[in-house]
Amino acid sequence: MFDAPAVASVDLDAYFARIGYAGPREPTIETLRAICQKHPDAIPFENLDVLLGRGISIVPADVDAKLIAAGRGGYCYEQNSLLKRVLAAVGFQVEGLMARVLWMAPEGAPPRPRSHQVLGVRIDGETWLADAGFGGCVLTAPLRLFADGDQQIPNGAFRIVDASQDGMVERQVQANLSGRWAPLYQVAQGAWAAVDYEQANFFTYTHPSSHFTWSMTVGRTTPTARYALKNNRLTHRDAAGALVEQRDLSVDELEATLRDVIGLPVEPDWRPVLEKVVAWGTPA
């Protein structure tokens, strides 16, 4: 691991201004934790460009223009490719990994393809899992990738199962009520090249089996709350995971929520897509 080729540069000043980070720029666990908490608060998860028919470019200049300069968000290939370049520029040893998503998969369902990009970050001989691109369940701090046991981060408890092999990341669901654990994804070890992500990204924004092609998924995680939109259904949880609000939004409410709660620069040509989203309702 960690023999990845050099990655494209990034404007660290612009990125840190975007996420509101003014701390040290040394490759320490404290720096990594601070970036991982601020990133999902400032740069939302969203797939609106897929629904708008624009496609998703993961060319570094395009990602930076969208997520940094234009104030937009994106999904895992955009979010974590940006985060990878940022961490490399700071001086971290960082490698792109892939994961098989298990979240909300029906029991007994066939395995899904590995379609989620995550990062492995090496600090003082230990590998940390970083992930800025998993919607409403995004990590707000790195996790020790090869460590059993619960790991508490600012927005909930997580754990790695079968850490000696491919680690399955689990999240504690409704910890204040039932303490039930649910799997998020299984991380595959081994180096992944840029072409692997290009192929997986193309599948994600074009294939009819990809839910990003037929439903809207938006999320923002702040230090005190998680906000998630699945089509027009807004789910708001507090930092501990307790449900604060869940309701279906009208077109006007959806537009206002995207702008005022999620923090996206809503464009006039989004309106027809938002009308479709409200008509679709909440996916099963």
KEKE-3310 file (N, C-alpha, C; in steps of 0.2 Angstrom, whole numbers, plus 5000, padded with zeros to 4 digits):
npx = (5004:5001:5010:5006:5005:5011:4999:4987:4989:4982:4974:4977:4975:4963:4954:4955:4949:4937:4931:4933:4944:4958:4969:4984:4995:5002:5005:4997:4988:4979:4977:4971:4959:4953:4951:4943:4931:4927:4925:4913:4903:4905:4905:4893:4885:4879:4869:4865:4869:4869:4855:4852:4857:4870:4881:4896:4911:4927:4939:4953:4954:4940:4933:4938:4934:4920:4917:4925:4927:4914:4905:4898:4892:4895:4897:4905:4916:4920:4921:4930:4941:4945:4948:4958:4969:4970:4975:4987:4994:4996:5005:5002:5003:4993:4981:4970:4955:4943:4926:4913:4896:4885:4875:4858:4855:4844:4841:4849:4851:4859:4877:4882:4891:4908:4908:4911:4921:4934:4947:4963:4974:4990:4998:5011:5014:5001:4986:4973:4955:4947:4933:4924:4913:4900:4886:4872:4877:4890:4908:4914:4926:4942:4944:4952:4958:4962:4958:4949:4933:4923:4922:4921:4915:4913:4899:4893:4894:4905:4911:4924:4923:4929:4943:4955:4955:4947:4940:4924:4914:4904:4890:4883:4866:4853:4858:4854:4843:4841:4853:4857:4867:4872:4878:4889:4898:4910:4927:4939:4955:4971:4979:4971:4969:4968:4961:4952:4943:4938:4931:4922:4915:4909:4900:4892:4885:4878:4872:4857:4854:4860:4856:4858:4854:4841:4835:4836:4849:4855:4865:4871:4882:4884:4893:4883:4872:4864:4859:4848:4842:4831:4825:4811:4810:4815:4826:4831:4843:4850:4866:4869:4862:4848:4831:4826:4817:4806:4800:4790:4793:4787:4789:4793:4798:4808:4817:4821:4826:4837:4845:4845:4847:4855:4865:4868:4871:4857:4851:4842:4838:4837:4824:4814:4819:4818:4804:4801:4807:4799:4787:4791:4792:4796:4809:4806)
npy = (4994:5012:5016:5024:5034:5051:5064:5076:5094:5105:5120:5125:5136:5141:5130:5128:5140:5138:5128:5133:5132:5136:5131:5122:5116:5104:5086:5078:5068:5077:5087:5080:5076:5088:5093:5083:5085:5097:5098:5090:5098:5110:5107:5100:5084:5079:5074:5082:5086:5074:5071:5082:5079:5082:5075:5068:5074:5069:5075:5084:5098:5101:5096:5105:5117:5116:5111:5119:5133:5136:5133:5122:5104:5087:5069:5054:5051:5064:5071:5063:5062:5075:5077:5068:5074:5086:5081:5075:5086:5093:5084:5071:5053:5046:5035:5030:5020:5007:5003:4991:4995:4992:4998:4999:4988:4975:4961:4946:4950:4950:4953:4970:4980:4985:5001:5013:5026:5028:5033:5029:5033:5036:5037:5039:5025:5019:5015:5025:5027:5038:5047:5058:5057:5050:5053:5055:5048:5051:5051:5060:5061:5053:5035:5022:5010:4997:4991:4984:4986:4999:5015:5032:5046:5064:5063:5052:5034:5022:5007:4995:4980:4963:4967:4962:4958:4962:4977:4979:4993:4998:5007:5014:5013:5024:5025:5030:5024:5010:5005:4997:4990:4994:4989:4999:4999:4989:4989:4987:4981:4986:4994:5007:5013:5028:5026:5016:5023:5031:5023:5017:5029:5032:5022:5025:5037:5034:5021:5012:5005:5011:5021:5035:5039:5040:5046:5059:5063:5070:5078:5086:5088:5095:5101:5099:5093:5082:5083:5076:5073:5063:5062:5072:5071:5077:5073:5076:5075:5075:5078:5066:5057:5056:5058:5073:5079:5074:5075:5078:5088:5103:5109:5122:5123:5113:5119:5130:5123:5117:5128:5136:5127:5116:5123:5126:5134:5137:5135:5143:5134:5122:5120:5112:5099:5098:5099:5087:5078:5080:5075:5062:5057:5049:5037:5019)
npz = (5000:4998:4988:4978:4963:4960:4964:4957:4959:4971:4975:4990:4999:4994:4996:5010:5014:5009:5017:5029:5037:5047:5053:5058:5046:5045:5043:5053:5065:5072:5063:5052:5058:5060:5047:5042:5049:5046:5032:5027:5032:5025:5012:5003:5001:4985:4971:4960:4947:4940:4938:4931:4919:4916:4918:4927:4930:4935:4933:4940:4939:4935:4946:4956:4952:4953:4966:4975:4969:4964:4974:4975:4979:4979:4974:4980:4972:4968:4980:4988:4979:4979:4992:4994:4986:4993:5006:5002:4997:5009:5015:5019:5019:5007:5000:4987:4990:4987:4991:4995:4995:5008:5015:5019:5011:5006:5016:5011:4998:4982:4981:4979:4967:4969:4972:4979:4983:4995:5007:5012:5025:5030:5045:5056:5055:5056:5049:5043:5040:5029:5024:5015:5008:5009:5010:5020:5031:5032:5037:5050:5056:5055:5055:5064:5053:5054:5067:5080:5089:5096:5089:5093:5085:5081:5076:5080:5084:5077:5070:5065:5058:5057:5055:5052:5039:5024:5029:5037:5038:5051:5057:5072:5074:5079:5092:5105:5107:5103:5101:5090:5077:5061:5044:5034:5023:5015:5015:5002:5001:4994:4979:4970:4954:4944:4933:4937:4945:4936:4928:4937:4941:4929:4928:4939:4937:4925:4924:4924:4936:4946:4959:4959:4947:4946:4958:4970:4980:4994:5006:5021:5034:5050:5065:5074:5069:5057:5041:5028:5012:5003:4988:4990:5004:5019:5032:5048:5060:5076:5083:5090:5084:5086:5080:5074:5065:5052:5036:5021:5008:4999:4982:4983:4996:4996:4987:4995:5006:5000:4997:5009:5020:5017:5009:4996:4980:4973:4957:4943:4933:4940:4944:4936:4938:4952:4953:4947:4956:4968:4963:4961:4974:4990:4988:4989)
capx = (5000:5004:5014:5002:5008:5009:4992:4987:4990:4976:4975:4976:4972:4956:4951:4954:4944:4930:4929:4933:4950:4963:4973:4991:4995:5006:5002:4996:4981:4974:4975:4967:4953:4950:4949:4937:4925:4925:4924:4906:4899:4905:4904:4888:4884:4873:4870:4860:4871:4867:4848:4852:4860:4877:4887:4900:4918:4932:4946:4954:4952:4933:4931:4940:4929:4913:4917:4928:4925:4907:4901:4893:4894:4896:4897:4911:4922:4922:4923:4936:4947:4947:4951:4965:4974:4972:4979:4993:4997:4998:5010:5000:5003:4986:4979:4963:4953:4936:4922:4906:4891:4880:4870:4851:4854:4840:4844:4850:4852:4866:4882:4883:4898:4912:4907:4912:4928:4936:4954:4968:4979:4995:5001:5015:5013:4994:4981:4966:4950:4944:4928:4920:4908:4895:4879:4870:4881:4897:4912:4916:4933:4945:4943:4957:4956:4964:4956:4942:4931:4919:4926:4917:4917:4908:4892:4890:4898:4906:4916:4927:4922:4934:4948:4961:4955:4943:4936:4917:4913:4897:4887:4878:4860:4848:4861:4851:4836:4841:4860:4858:4872:4870:4884:4889:4902:4916:4933:4944:4962:4974:4979:4966:4972:4964:4956:4947:4938:4934:4926:4916:4911:4904:4894:4888:4881:4874:4869:4850:4854:4863:4850:4859:4851:4833:4833:4840:4852:4858:4867:4875:4883:4887:4895:4877:4866:4864:4853:4848:4836:4830:4820:4809:4810:4820:4827:4835:4845:4855:4873:4869:4858:4841:4827:4823:4812:4806:4794:4790:4793:4784:4794:4796:4801:4814:4822:4823:4830:4844:4848:4846:4850:4861:4870:4869:4869:4852:4851:4835:4836:4835:4817:4810:4821:4815:4797:4801:4809:4793:4782:4793:4791:4802:4810:4806)
capy = (5000:5018:5017:5028:5040:5058:5067:5083:5099:5109:5127:5124:5142:5141:5124:5129:5145:5135:5124:5137:5129:5141:5128:5120:5112:5098:5080:5075:5066:5082:5091:5076:5076:5094:5093:5078:5087:5104:5096:5089:5104:5116:5104:5095:5078:5080:5072:5085:5086:5068:5072:5088:5077:5085:5070:5070:5074:5069:5078:5088:5105:5102:5095:5111:5122:5114:5110:5125:5139:5137:5132:5116:5098:5081:5063:5051:5052:5071:5073:5060:5064:5082:5077:5065:5079:5091:5078:5074:5092:5094:5080:5065:5047:5044:5031:5029:5013:5006:4999:4988:4998:4988:5002:4998:4983:4970:4954:4941:4953:4949:4959:4976:4981:4990:5008:5019:5028:5030:5035:5026:5039:5033:5042:5035:5018:5017:5017:5028:5027:5044:5047:5064:5056:5045:5056:5057:5044:5053:5051:5067:5060:5047:5029:5017:5005:4990:4991:4981:4990:5005:5022:5037:5052:5069:5062:5045:5028:5017:5001:4991:4973:4959:4972:4959:4957:4968:4979:4981:4998:4999:5013:5013:5017:5026:5023:5032:5021:5003:5002:4993:4992:4992:4990:5004:4997:4984:4992:4982:4983:4986:5000:5008:5018:5033:5023:5012:5027:5034:5018:5017:5035:5032:5017:5028:5042:5032:5015:5012:5002:5016:5025:5042:5041:5041:5049:5064:5061:5076:5078:5090:5086:5100:5099:5098:5090:5078:5084:5072:5073:5058:5066:5078:5069:5079:5070:5080:5071:5079:5075:5060:5052:5056:5061:5079:5081:5071:5077:5078:5095:5105:5111:5129:5121:5109:5124:5134:5119:5116:5134:5139:5122:5113:5128:5125:5140:5135:5138:5143:5128:5116:5120:5107:5093:5098:5097:5079:5075:5080:5070:5055:5056:5046:5030:5014)
capz = (5000:4998:4982:4973:4959:4962:4962:4954:4964:4973:4979:4998:5002:4992:4999:5017:5014:5007:5023:5035:5041:5048:5058:5056:5039:5046:5042:5060:5066:5073:5056:5048:5061:5059:5040:5041:5052:5042:5025:5026:5034:5020:5005:5004:4996:4981:4964:4956:4940:4937:4937:4926:4913:4915:4920:4933:4929:4941:4931:4945:4938:4935:4953:4960:4949:4955:4974:4978:4967:4963:4980:4975:4982:4974:4977:4983:4967:4968:4987:4990:4975:4981:4999:4993:4984:4999:5011:4999:4997:5016:5016:5021:5014:5006:4995:4986:4991:4985:4995:4993:4999:5011:5018:5017:5007:5009:5018:5006:4992:4979:4982:4975:4964:4973:4969:4983:4985:5002:5007:5017:5027:5034:5050:5061:5055:5057:5043:5045:5035:5029:5019:5015:5002:5010:5011:5027:5035:5031:5043:5052:5058:5053:5059:5063:5048:5056:5074:5082:5094:5094:5088:5094:5082:5083:5074:5081:5085:5072:5071:5060:5059:5053:5053:5050:5032:5021:5035:5036:5042:5053:5061:5077:5072:5085:5098:5111:5108:5103:5101:5085:5073:5054:5040:5029:5017:5016:5011:4999:5001:4987:4976:4964:4949:4942:4928:4940:4947:4930:4926:4942:4941:4923:4930:4944:4934:4919:4924:4927:4942:4950:4962:4958:4940:4947:4964:4972:4987:4996:5013:5025:5041:5054:5071:5078:5065:5050:5036:5023:5008:4998:4984:4994:5011:5023:5038:5052:5066:5080:5083:5093:5079:5087:5075:5076:5060:5045:5033:5014:5006:4992:4977:4985:5002:4994:4984:5000:5010:4997:4998:5016:5025:5014:5007:4989:4976:4969:4950:4940:4929:4944:4946:4933:4941:4958:4952:4946:4962:4972:4960:4962:4981:4993:4986:4994)
cpx = (5004:5010:5011:5006:5007:5002:4992:4987:4983:4978:4972:4972:4964:4952:4950:4949:4937:4927:4930:4939:4955:4969:4980:4990:5001:5002:5001:4989:4976:4972:4970:4960:4949:4947:4942:4931:4922:4922:4916:4901:4899:4903:4899:4888:4878:4875:4866:4862:4869:4860:4847:4854:4867:4882:4891:4908:4922:4939:4947:4952:4944:4930:4932:4935:4922:4913:4920:4926:4918:4902:4896:4896:4895:4896:4904:4917:4924:4925:4929:4942:4950:4951:4958:4970:4975:4976:4986:4997:5000:5004:5009:5002:4996:4985:4972:4961:4946:4932:4915:4901:4886:4874:4863:4850:4849:4843:4844:4850:4859:4871:4882:4890:4902:4912:4908:4919:4929:4944:4957:4973:4984:4998:5005:5014:5006:4990:4975:4962:4947:4939:4924:4914:4903:4888:4878:4873:4889:4901:4914:4923:4935:4944:4950:4955:4957:4963:4949:4940:4927:4924:4921:4919:4912:4901:4890:4896:4899:4911:4918:4926:4926:4940:4954:4961:4952:4939:4929:4916:4905:4896:4882:4871:4855:4851:4858:4845:4838:4848:4861:4863:4870:4876:4883:4892:4907:4922:4937:4951:4965:4974:4974:4969:4966:4959:4951:4942:4935:4929:4920:4912:4906:4898:4889:4883:4877:4870:4862:4850:4857:4857:4852:4856:4844:4831:4838:4842:4856:4859:4872:4876:4887:4889:4889:4871:4868:4858:4853:4841:4837:4824:4818:4808:4816:4820:4833:4837:4850:4861:4873:4865:4850:4837:4824:4817:4812:4800:4795:4789:4790:4790:4798:4800:4808:4819:4825:4828:4837:4848:4850:4849:4856:4867:4872:4867:4863:4851:4844:4833:4836:4828:4813:4812:4818:4807:4796:4802:4803:4788:4784:4791:4797:4803:4809:4812)
cpy = (5006:5019:5021:5033:5046:5060:5074:5088:5102:5115:5126:5130:5142:5136:5126:5135:5143:5131:5127:5135:5134:5138:5126:5116:5107:5091:5076:5073:5072:5086:5087:5076:5082:5095:5089:5080:5093:5102:5095:5094:5109:5113:5099:5089:5079:5077:5075:5086:5080:5069:5078:5086:5080:5080:5072:5069:5074:5071:5083:5095:5106:5101:5102:5116:5122:5115:5116:5131:5141:5135:5126:5110:5093:5075:5060:5052:5059:5073:5070:5061:5071:5081:5073:5070:5084:5087:5077:5080:5095:5090:5073:5059:5045:5040:5030:5021:5013:5002:4997:4991:4992:4991:5001:4993:4978:4964:4949:4943:4951:4955:4964:4976:4986:4997:5014:5020:5030:5031:5031:5031:5036:5038:5038:5028:5015:5019:5019:5028:5034:5044:5053:5063:5051:5048:5058:5053:5045:5053:5058:5067:5054:5041:5025:5011:4998:4990:4989:4986:4996:5011:5027:5043:5057:5067:5055:5040:5024:5012:4998:4984:4969:4964:4969:4958:4963:4971:4981:4987:4998:5005:5011:5017:5018:5023:5025:5028:5013:5001:4998:4995:4990:4993:4995:5002:4992:4987:4986:4985:4983:4993:5001:5014:5023:5031:5019:5017:5030:5029:5017:5023:5035:5028:5021:5033:5040:5026:5015:5009:5006:5021:5033:5044:5042:5043:5054:5062:5067:5076:5083:5088:5092:5097:5097:5094:5086:5080:5079:5073:5067:5060:5071:5076:5072:5075:5074:5076:5076:5075:5068:5055:5052:5060:5067:5081:5076:5073:5078:5086:5097:5107:5118:5127:5117:5114:5128:5130:5118:5122:5136:5134:5119:5117:5128:5132:5137:5139:5138:5137:5121:5115:5114:5100:5093:5096:5089:5076:5075:5075:5063:5053:5052:5039:5025:5011)
cpz = (5000:4994:4977:4969:4962:4960:4960:4960:4965:4976:4986:5001:5000:4995:5006:5018:5013:5013:5029:5040:5041:5052:5055:5049:5039:5046:5049:5060:5068:5067:5052:5051:5060:5052:5039:5044:5048:5035:5024:5028:5029:5013:5005:4999:4992:4974:4959:4949:4937:4934:4932:4920:4911:4915:4925:4930:4935:4939:4937:4944:4938:4942:4957:4958:4952:4963:4977:4976:4966:4969:4980:4979:4977:4978:4978:4978:4967:4975:4989:4986:4977:4988:4998:4991:4989:5004:5008:4999:5004:5018:5019:5016:5013:5000:4994:4987:4988:4990:4992:4997:5002:5015:5015:5012:5010:5011:5013:4999:4989:4981:4977:4972:4969:4969:4973:4985:4992:5001:5013:5019:5032:5039:5055:5061:5056:5051:5046:5039:5035:5023:5020:5010:5003:5013:5018:5032:5035:5037:5044:5056:5055:5058:5058:5059:5051:5064:5075:5087:5092:5094:5088:5090:5083:5081:5074:5082:5079:5074:5065:5062:5054:5050:5051:5042:5029:5027:5033:5041:5044:5057:5066:5075:5078:5091:5105:5112:5108:5103:5095:5080:5065:5049:5035:5023:5020:5012:5009:4999:4994:4984:4970:4960:4947:4937:4931:4942:4941:4928:4931:4942:4935:4925:4934:4942:4928:4920:4927:4934:4948:4953:4960:4951:4941:4953:4966:4979:4989:5004:5015:5032:5045:5060:5076:5075:5059:5047:5030:5019:5003:4994:4988:5001:5015:5030:5042:5058:5070:5080:5086:5089:5081:5082:5077:5072:5054:5042:5025:5012:4999:4988:4980:4992:5001:4991:4990:5005:5007:4997:5005:5021:5023:5011:5000:4985:4971:4962:4947:4936:4933:4945:4942:4936:4948:4958:4951:4952:4967:4969:4961:4970:4984:4991:4991:4997)
residu = (MET:PHE:ASP:ALA:PRO:ALA:VAL:ALA:SER:VAL:ASP:LEU:ASP:ALA:TYR:PHE:ALA:ARG:ILE:GLY:TYR:ALA:GLY:PRO:ARG:GLU:PRO:THR:ILE:GLU:THR:LEU:ARG:ALA:ILE:CYS:GLN:LYS:HIS:PRO:ASP:ALA:ILE:PRO:PHE:GLU:ASN:LEU:ASP:VAL:LEU:LEU:GLY:ARG:GLY:ILE:SER:ILE:VAL:PRO:ALA:ASP:VAL:ASP:ALA:LYS:LEU:ILE:ALA:ALA:GLY:ARG:GLY:GLY:TYR:CYS:TYR:GLU:GLN:ASN:SER:LEU:LEU:LYS:ARG:VAL:LEU:ALA:ALA:VAL:GLY:PHE:GLN:VAL:GLU:GLY:LEU:MET:ALA:ARG:VAL:LEU:TRP:MET:ALA:PRO:GLU:GLY:ALA:PRO:PRO:ARG:PRO:ARG:SER:HIS:GLN:VAL:LEU:GLY:VAL:ARG:ILE:ASP:GLY:GLU:THR:TRP:LEU:ALA:ASP:ALA:GLY:PHE:GLY:GLY:CYS:VAL:LEU:THR:ALA:PRO:LEU:ARG:LEU:PHE:ALA:ASP:GLY:ASP:GLN:GLN:ILE:PRO:ASN:GLY:ALA:PHE:ARG:ILE:VAL:ASP:ALA:SER:GLN:ASP:GLY:MET:VAL:GLU:ARG:GLN:VAL:GLN:ALA:ASN:LEU:SER:GLY:ARG:TRP:ALA:PRO:LEU:TYR:GLN:VAL:ALA:GLN:GLY:ALA:TRP:ALA:ALA:VAL:ASP:TYR:GLU:GLN:ALA:ASN:PHE:PHE:THR:TYR:THR:HIS:PRO:SER:SER:HIS:PHE:THR:TRP:SER:MET:THR:VAL:GLY:ARG:THR:THR:PRO:THR:ALA:ARG:TYR:ALA:LEU:LYS:ASN:ASN:ARG:LEU:THR:HIS:ARG:ASP:ALA:ALA:GLY:ALA:LEU:VAL:GLU:GLN:ARG:ASP:LEU:SER:VAL:ASP:GLU:LEU:GLU:ALA:THR:LEU:ARG:ASP:VAL:ILE:GLY:LEU:PRO:VAL:GLU:PRO:ASP:TRP:ARG:PRO:VAL:LEU:GLU:LYS:VAL:VAL:ALA:TRP:GLY:THR:PRO:ALA)
# end
